[in-house]
Amino acid sequence: MKIVTYNVNGLRPRIAQFGSLLKLLNSLGADVICFQETKLRRQELTADLVMAEGYESFFSCTRTSERGRTGYSGVATFCRVNSAFSSDEVALPVVAEEGFTGVLDSGKGEMNAVAEGLEEFSRDELLKVDGEGRCVITDHGHFVLFNLYGPRAGGDDTERIEFKLKFFKILEKRWESLLRQGRRIFVVGDLNIAPTSLDRCDAQPDFENNQFRRWFRSMLVENGGSFFDVFRAKNPDRREAYTCWSQSSGAEEFNYGSRIDHILCAGVCLHQEQDLQSHNFVTCHVKECDILTQFKRWKPGNSLRWKGGQNIKLEGSDHAPVYTSLLEIPSVSQHSTPSLSARYIPMVRGLQQTIVSLLIKRQAAEQVTTDENFIKESSTEGERISPDQCCTPGAPSGDSCSSSQNSEVLCSKIYEHSSTFANEATCNTLVTLGGERKKTMCSNEAKKKAKRSSQLSLRSFFQKSPITSNSVSSSSVISSKGNFPDSNHLSNETPVPENQSGSPKQCELNSSASIQDSDEVDVYSLDKEKNNFALLEWQRLQQVMQNSIPLCKRHSEPCVARVVRKRGPNFGRRFYVCARAEGPASNPEANCNYFKWASSKPRQK
């Protein structure tokens, strides 16, 4: 059995990197895969993000928006199984729990009981600790697996330091309660703690005095605790074994990072011998534990940062996965996937329909069908009433009025029957009002569409607009009032030949068109000159900025600009640093730690 822990730094980009969730999971080749920092909200858990053939998944998402933490953190556990129902596989959990305090709503609308051993803490404290989506617990029968994403706390952020202390204090109480019950525990994930100087690239003499590092070491067997650091148990003296690197400084190039992704284990082995003094789970059942360095973003052969590599986007997380292989893990009794499984999330499974809602939808569908049939019948009836029948010369006035009235009644019926169809349909019926014929419409929708479609593009201002005789004749035929001329008037007029251009009016139009064309050419030339001037000016400014960039002392290479993002007196201020990747001070190829403030200072608000 193989267990993998991996801080993916966003589940969406990792899925996009590998092409699908299934390909991402299969690339790790494990039975239980624990992701941290999924950065997904509950309402974003769609099937393509949580479901993969052959896997059951269990998610915990951020439930708080405090300090902009919506969609922040989040963990997920994926279990590879042959069947999600009536299975005896160890990888399929018997029980699953979101959070580790027991107080999170299970989705049934009932208040959950506080987990055993945590009675001394208030419900509000427990809800706050579990509100950031940092833990999923899966019980696999032989052991309980904690998938954790530990909080990060800066040196001067007292609020987050207090939160981190409370987080691990409550967590330790839960572990102690389970160990008293004789349970075996695995803790995997990004704990945001490098326990010793061996686990940090630039550890200072007082590095191990940090309160969180002291707490971590106090949990280990060698210091009287119950847990094994499985990686160190299998690789006690390995150096430069890091799992996380700074993205901004390119520290992966020189493997300049820290080991903060861990696999911890506590509890006795599965053997039935009487003398178990020399037995423990790690010694008896853990085959190996190592770092999957092939998942690092920077790989040998990539361009170096100071040789053009800084502009190359590296795909992947800033963490590397850690795995452990277990031996002699027997099967468990038959069971089915727990209710926390992502297959039961409403966004994935869909909302259950009631009989009433189904009948309402059917009635709505039948009503829409009836409306469409009525519109079709009305349209057919309207086609029988032609404009000739409504406005035939010499016809009795009564017949003419009745035809127009029929068409008006038909239009009003359609409008009254369905407001939706009335807004879309138009009635292009010719009606006679006081002897003057006008074209009426049931709505102004057609006018609005025509107005939108008549909008000119920018390219049309630089193209010639030919004036044809057809447009001139059309404008002279149709009056400004919008009335249609009768056929007698049109037949008495002499048609104007298309090639007739010697008339005074046509000459005047040609002259004005040529003047307009020359004006357009002048405007176009002026705009082109302005664009060329702006381009030259921008190139000049870029050259000035390039010349103002300082050179680092050791390599005499142009520095890169950075901006202070940390709140304080220098927030927003620019500075320059060496462009090379961060690395050991003994390496002349690494960053030389050159630093210089830019001349400009941030404006005081």
WOQUI-V50442 format. One record per run of one state. SS is the DSSP state (hx for helix, st for strand, lp for the rest). FROM is the first residue (numbers start at 1). TO is the last residue. If there is no record, write none. Layout:
# WOQUI-V50442
SS,FROM,TO ; SS,FROM,TO
This chain:
# WOQUI-V50442
lp,1,1 ; st,2,7 ; lp,8,10 ; hx,11,18 ; lp,19,20 ; hx,21,28 ; lp,29,31 ; st,32,36 ; lp,37,41 ; hx,42,44 ; lp,45,46 ; hx,47,50 ; lp,51,54 ; st,55,60 ; lp,61,65 ; hx,66,68 ; lp,69,74 ; st,75,80 ; lp,81,86 ; st,87,87 ; lp,88,94 ; st,95,98 ; lp,99,122 ; hx,123,130 ; lp,131,134 ; st,135,139 ; lp,140,143 ; st,144,149 ; lp,150,157 ; hx,158,180 ; lp,181,184 ; st,185,190 ; lp,191,196 ; hx,197,199 ; st,200,200 ; lp,201,206 ; hx,207,209 ; lp,210,210 ; hx,211,218 ; lp,219,219 ; st,220,220 ; hx,221,223 ; lp,224,226 ; st,227,229 ; hx,230,234 ; lp,235,243 ; st,244,245 ; lp,246,250 ; hx,251,254 ; lp,255,256 ; st,257,258 ; lp,259,260 ; st,261,266 ; lp,267,280 ; hx,281,285 ; st,286,292 ; hx,293,295 ; lp,296,304 ; hx,305,307 ; lp,308,308 ; hx,309,311 ; lp,312,318 ; st,319,319 ; lp,320,320 ; st,321,326 ; lp,327,334 ; st,335,335 ; lp,336,341 ; hx,342,344 ; lp,345,345 ; hx,346,349 ; lp,350,354 ; hx,355,384 ; lp,385,386 ; hx,387,390 ; lp,391,396 ; hx,397,417 ; lp,418,418 ; hx,419,424 ; lp,425,429 ; st,430,433 ; lp,434,435 ; st,436,439 ; lp,440,444 ; hx,445,453 ; lp,454,458 ; hx,459,462 ; lp,463,468 ; hx,469,477 ; lp,478,486 ; hx,487,492 ; lp,493,503 ; hx,504,548 ; lp,549,550 ; st,551,551 ; lp,552,557 ; st,558,558 ; lp,559,559 ; st,560,563 ; lp,564,573 ; st,574,577 ; lp,578,594 ; st,595,597 ; lp,598,605
